[in-house]
Amino acid sequence: RSLSEKTIGRWLRQCGRSDDVLIATKGGHPELATPLTPRLAPEQIVADLDASLVCLGVERIDLYYLHRDDPGRDVAEIMETLAVQVRAGKIRAFGVSNFTQAQIATLAQFSAVPIVSTQPELSPLRIDTIENGELDQAMAMDLAVLAWSPLGGGRIGDFRRIYGTLAHDFFRLLVLAQTLKRRMSQGAVVRPFGKLDF
């Protein structure tokens, strides 16, 4: 558990924390043994955050993502828990991963601390994010977009595995390329961390 955070924590201790390094991590993911049980109760958010701080060996995380939503949890309670962590100096800003457009809009309604980033699955093998309005919402809300699984879970490097997908979706991929080219020329889609306005 937390192997990536521990590895980065060791690296940070060896190199020394630099202001050029933005620390981002996630919490609130269901336990592997109970993947369908959400984990966004206040005590779970705080426990995950505190564990991340220890593993990383830092006092504050720059960008903290909620990994999954909890439809049965009071949104105001989730947002207040995050706001308390920001005021306590444990996190600088927060974002969401795997949240729908409606979930993001709802969170924003209850948030005293602005959402600064969204992390949808986005790769040439999954372009729904561009077609379904997720990137449009990110632009409208001024959210930085950080794709997860941008190489399609490693499948993009194996042409034999993806040939059927690429052949089937070739037209969609051409449209995607043109759309991305146009949006990037407008300065949208992906913004560098320097523009997160921390």
C-alpha positions as CSV (number, residue, x, y, z in Angstrom):
1,R,0.0,0.0,0.0
2,S,1.2,3.5,-0.8
3,L,4.3,2.2,-2.6
4,S,4.3,5.2,-5.0
5,E,4.0,7.7,-2.2
6,K,6.8,6.0,-0.2
7,T,9.1,6.0,-3.2
8,I,8.5,9.6,-3.9
9,G,8.9,10.4,-0.2
10,R,12.4,8.7,-0.3
11,W,13.3,10.7,-3.4
12,L,12.2,14.0,-1.7
13,R,14.3,13.2,1.4
14,Q,17.3,12.4,-0.8
15,C,17.0,15.5,-3.0
16,G,15.4,17.9,-0.6
17,R,12.0,19.4,-1.2
18,S,12.1,21.9,-4.1
19,D,9.6,24.7,-4.8
20,D,9.8,23.5,-8.4
21,V,8.1,20.2,-7.4
22,L,4.4,20.1,-7.1
23,I,3.2,17.2,-4.8
24,A,-0.1,15.7,-6.0
25,T,-1.7,12.5,-4.7
26,K,-5.1,11.0,-4.1
27,G,-7.3,9.7,-1.3
28,G,-10.8,8.3,-0.9
29,H,-10.3,5.2,-3.0
30,P,-12.3,2.1,-2.0
31,E,-10.3,-0.6,-0.3
32,L,-9.2,-3.4,-2.6
33,A,-11.1,-5.9,-0.6
34,T,-14.4,-3.9,-0.8
35,P,-14.1,-2.1,-4.2
36,L,-17.8,-1.1,-4.2
37,T,-17.8,0.5,-0.8
38,P,-17.1,4.3,-1.0
39,R,-14.7,5.9,1.4
40,L,-15.4,9.6,1.7
41,A,-16.5,9.8,5.3
42,P,-14.7,12.7,7.1
43,E,-12.6,10.4,9.2
44,Q,-11.6,8.4,6.1
45,I,-10.6,11.5,4.1
46,V,-8.5,12.7,7.1
47,A,-6.9,9.2,7.6
48,D,-6.0,8.9,4.0
49,L,-4.6,12.4,3.9
50,D,-2.5,11.9,7.1
51,A,-1.2,8.6,5.8
52,S,-0.1,10.3,2.5
53,L,1.6,13.1,4.4
54,V,3.6,10.5,6.4
55,C,4.5,8.4,3.3
56,L,5.6,11.4,1.4
57,G,7.4,12.9,4.4
58,V,5.9,16.4,3.8
59,E,3.8,18.7,5.9
60,R,1.5,19.8,3.0
61,I,0.3,18.3,-0.2
62,D,-0.1,20.8,-3.0
63,L,-2.9,19.1,-4.9
64,Y,-5.0,16.5,-3.2
65,Y,-7.5,14.5,-5.3
66,L,-10.6,12.7,-4.2
67,H,-10.2,9.5,-6.1
68,R,-13.9,8.4,-6.2
69,D,-17.3,9.9,-5.4
70,D,-19.6,8.6,-2.6
71,P,-23.2,9.2,-3.8
72,G,-24.6,8.4,-0.4
73,R,-22.5,11.0,1.4
74,D,-23.6,14.5,2.2
75,V,-21.7,16.7,-0.3
76,A,-21.5,19.6,2.2
77,E,-19.8,17.3,4.7
78,I,-17.2,16.2,2.2
79,M,-16.5,19.8,1.2
80,E,-16.3,21.0,4.8
81,T,-13.8,18.2,5.6
82,L,-11.6,19.4,2.7
83,A,-11.9,23.1,3.7
84,V,-10.8,22.2,7.2
85,Q,-7.7,20.4,5.8
86,V,-6.9,23.5,3.7
87,R,-7.2,25.8,6.7
88,A,-5.0,23.4,8.7
89,G,-2.4,23.7,6.0
90,K,-2.4,20.0,5.1
91,I,-3.4,20.6,1.5
92,R,-3.0,23.6,-0.7
93,A,-5.7,22.8,-3.2
94,F,-7.9,19.9,-4.2
95,G,-9.2,18.2,-7.3
96,V,-11.3,15.2,-8.3
97,S,-10.6,12.0,-10.2
98,N,-13.3,9.8,-11.9
99,F,-16.1,12.3,-11.0
100,T,-18.9,12.9,-13.5
101,Q,-19.8,16.4,-14.7
102,A,-22.9,16.4,-12.5
103,Q,-20.8,15.4,-9.5
104,I,-18.2,18.1,-10.1
105,A,-20.9,20.8,-10.5
106,T,-22.6,19.6,-7.3
107,L,-19.3,19.7,-5.4
108,A,-18.6,23.2,-6.7
109,Q,-22.0,24.4,-5.3
110,F,-21.0,23.4,-1.8
111,S,-17.3,24.2,-1.8
112,A,-15.8,27.0,0.2
113,V,-12.5,26.0,-1.4
114,P,-12.5,26.0,-5.2
115,I,-11.9,22.8,-7.2
116,V,-8.8,23.4,-9.3
117,S,-8.3,20.2,-11.2
118,T,-10.1,17.2,-12.7
119,Q,-8.5,13.9,-13.6
120,P,-10.6,12.0,-16.2
121,E,-9.5,8.9,-18.0
122,L,-8.2,10.2,-21.4
123,S,-6.2,8.5,-24.1
124,P,-6.5,7.7,-27.8
125,L,-8.3,4.6,-26.6
126,R,-10.8,6.5,-24.5
127,I,-11.8,9.8,-26.0
128,D,-15.3,10.1,-24.5
129,T,-14.0,12.8,-22.2
130,I,-13.7,15.1,-25.3
131,E,-16.9,14.1,-26.9
132,N,-19.2,14.1,-23.8
133,G,-18.5,17.6,-22.6
134,E,-16.1,16.9,-19.7
135,L,-13.4,19.0,-21.2
136,D,-15.9,21.8,-22.0
137,Q,-16.9,21.8,-18.3
138,A,-13.3,21.9,-17.3
139,M,-12.7,25.0,-19.5
140,A,-15.9,26.7,-18.2
141,M,-14.9,26.1,-14.6
142,D,-11.2,26.8,-15.2
143,L,-10.1,23.4,-14.0
144,A,-6.7,22.0,-14.9
145,V,-7.1,18.7,-16.7
146,L,-4.6,15.9,-15.8
147,A,-5.4,12.7,-17.7
148,W,-5.1,9.3,-16.0
149,S,-4.1,6.3,-18.0
150,P,-3.0,8.5,-21.0
151,L,-1.3,5.5,-22.6
152,G,-4.5,3.3,-22.4
153,G,-3.2,1.2,-19.5
154,G,-0.1,0.3,-21.5
155,R,-2.0,-0.9,-24.5
156,I,-0.9,1.9,-26.8
157,G,2.7,0.5,-26.8
158,D,1.4,-2.9,-28.0
159,F,0.2,-2.3,-31.6
160,R,-1.1,-5.9,-32.0
161,R,-3.5,-5.4,-29.0
162,I,-4.9,-2.1,-30.1
163,Y,-5.0,-2.6,-33.9
164,G,-8.7,-3.6,-33.8
165,T,-9.6,-0.6,-31.6
166,L,-7.6,1.8,-33.8
167,A,-9.1,0.5,-37.0
168,H,-12.6,0.6,-35.6
169,D,-12.2,4.1,-34.2
170,F,-10.0,5.6,-36.8
171,F,-12.4,8.3,-37.9
172,R,-13.1,9.2,-34.2
173,L,-9.4,9.5,-33.6
174,L,-9.0,11.8,-36.6
175,V,-11.7,14.0,-35.3
176,L,-10.1,13.9,-31.8
177,A,-6.7,15.0,-33.3
178,Q,-8.3,17.9,-35.0
179,T,-10.3,18.9,-31.9
180,L,-7.3,18.7,-29.7
181,K,-5.2,20.7,-32.1
182,R,-7.8,23.4,-32.3
183,R,-8.4,23.6,-28.5
184,M,-4.7,23.5,-27.7
185,S,-4.2,26.4,-30.2
186,Q,-6.8,28.3,-28.1
187,G,-4.8,27.6,-24.9
188,A,-7.3,25.1,-23.6
189,V,-7.5,21.4,-22.7
190,V,-4.4,21.1,-20.5
191,R,-2.8,23.9,-18.6
192,P,0.6,23.8,-16.9
193,F,0.7,23.7,-13.1
194,G,2.0,27.2,-13.1
195,K,-1.4,28.4,-14.0
196,L,-3.2,26.7,-11.1
197,D,-3.0,30.0,-9.3
198,F,-2.0,28.7,-5.9
